[in-house]
Amino acid sequence: MRSAKKKLTYFLCLILRRKRPAQTPETPPEEKHEVAPTPQPCRQPPPTFDSLNLDVLREIASVLRDEREKAALAALASCSRALRRSLSPVLFYHARYLTGYDQDDPPEAIRHLVRHIRVKLRMENIGDVQLFMTVLGRLPNVSAIVFEASFYTPIDIIKYCFARPQITSIAFDCCATALTGYEPPVALNTIISTQIPLTSFSYVMDIWREQSWRLGRNRSDKLCLREEKWLSALVPRMANTIQKLTLPMETSPILAMAHLSWPALQELSIHGRYFSEKQKEALPLFLSSVPQLRKLSITISRLGPTTRPYILGPSTASHTTISGLRSLTVAYPKPDDNIFSIDATHLSHLSLRDHPRYYHDCAHKPVVTTSFARPILRSAECLSILRRMDMPELSSLELVYLADTAGCDDELLSYVTQAFPHLSHLELHRYRANREEVVDYAHIAELLTAARGLRSVRLNLDFHNDHGPYRHRGFDYSIWQSTFREQCGPEIVEILEACPWLEYVELLYHAYNGSRWTKFRTSRYPEPRIVDPDDGSTVDEVSLPYTL
């Protein structure tokens, strides 16, 4: 990661580069004659940041607005008054609520610029809650709030947010456990009796929360019942205006939602796991009531038998009315599901994945187990799904599958590289059914070179000599890490450089603190060619909590 100074130097070199005046061709000797001297063009002063077009400045700011690059954006905005005026709306667009504020915070000059606030402070008493509401009242233009910590008396904060019409987006991060930590009021449906005018609502839970509850000796049924009461009162009242919705399957009122109209809903994500057979039956009913979806993600885990419930029913049933979908993500899908019979002519992203990741149960420690079912697709099943779908605009594809034998997935990979001419991003998670198989990664890379439009590739090839996840801290990682960084990665990138637009290849590496993506850049890019930060920014999925 570049420092703020290096980042600005980089932009200066690209944008403020001086141009040399064009050379006048010399007259041949035989054609020389007396002519008036050619007037020299006036030397133009080099451009500066202040003289740049506003659109160019906004493009630079969009690159630097990431949280890890905020220092560079702040340094750029401090260069002049003109830059500060232009970049302040971007610099202060996002704010974080970390500690208790006083009456002068945040500074009055920037209050009107804040649009998005992330609440990272745990509010443990009524005083903390009142202080937060006071601070929120000083920000007149906040439209989105993300809660990343739990808070006391959820009903007070929820009512306060709903009473501010400019707040149209509310999200609960996996650490914001207020709805499981506090019982809702008995008269909750009376307190919140009107429609909730949100356009975006997200309730994201920890993928391992049931495992964490067991380790903490908490009763999951009691906690989920609280959450169900809250969501049953809140979610149906968003039906008229909600555009983006993320919910847990186990505690959401899916059956009640199926009987409502959702005219504005365009992006839907349902995660978690099934608690009952009724939920499996309710999901197809609800999806049939939202025909205008543009983005759909169904990542639901399963306990018990390795079944694959239908999402839209069997393919022999009447086709659903869903059309115009742009993105589809399905975990452990059933190959003959009617979801793969929808109109996919505008689909740009498809993910046939696992949830949680299959590699969590490939650890060498018997104590590490997810307890979830793993009905992973075979390569032939992936191929049958892809052949059912007409996807002329597909540009991004993720496949997770089990290879029964070496080479059994050649037909699948060849089809992927030939059937989708616009494919620019490919992510493959290939697992070995035969644990003795030696992965021929060079052969796999050679097959992928037929996809000439690829720009980025992610590969989890379940290498035969990989040490796997969940090793103890004292384990010697250097043996596989050396092979991984000096042999496998560079060889795969070298082969895939036959794709003229390729920028990088990412390979999954199992470190002691999680499984993360290591980036190998092509030779067209400067050093460092290998990018492997150990700061958690490239972790694929959080590790399973366990005790020895």
PyMOL commands that set and color helices and strands:
alter all, ss='L'
color gray80, all
select helices_A, chain A and resi 4-15+29-31+49-51+54-64+67-77+81-91+108-111+126-137+154-162+178-181+188-191+209-215+220-238+254-258+277-287+338-341+358-362+379-388+410-419+441-448+478-496
alter helices_A, ss='H'
color red, helices_A
select strands_A, chain A and resi 94-97+116-119+144-147+169-172+200-203+244-248+267-273+295-301+327-331+349-353+396-403+425-432+456-460+504-511+514-521+530-531+539-541
alter strands_A, ss='S'
color yellow, strands_A
deselect
rebuild
show_as cartoon
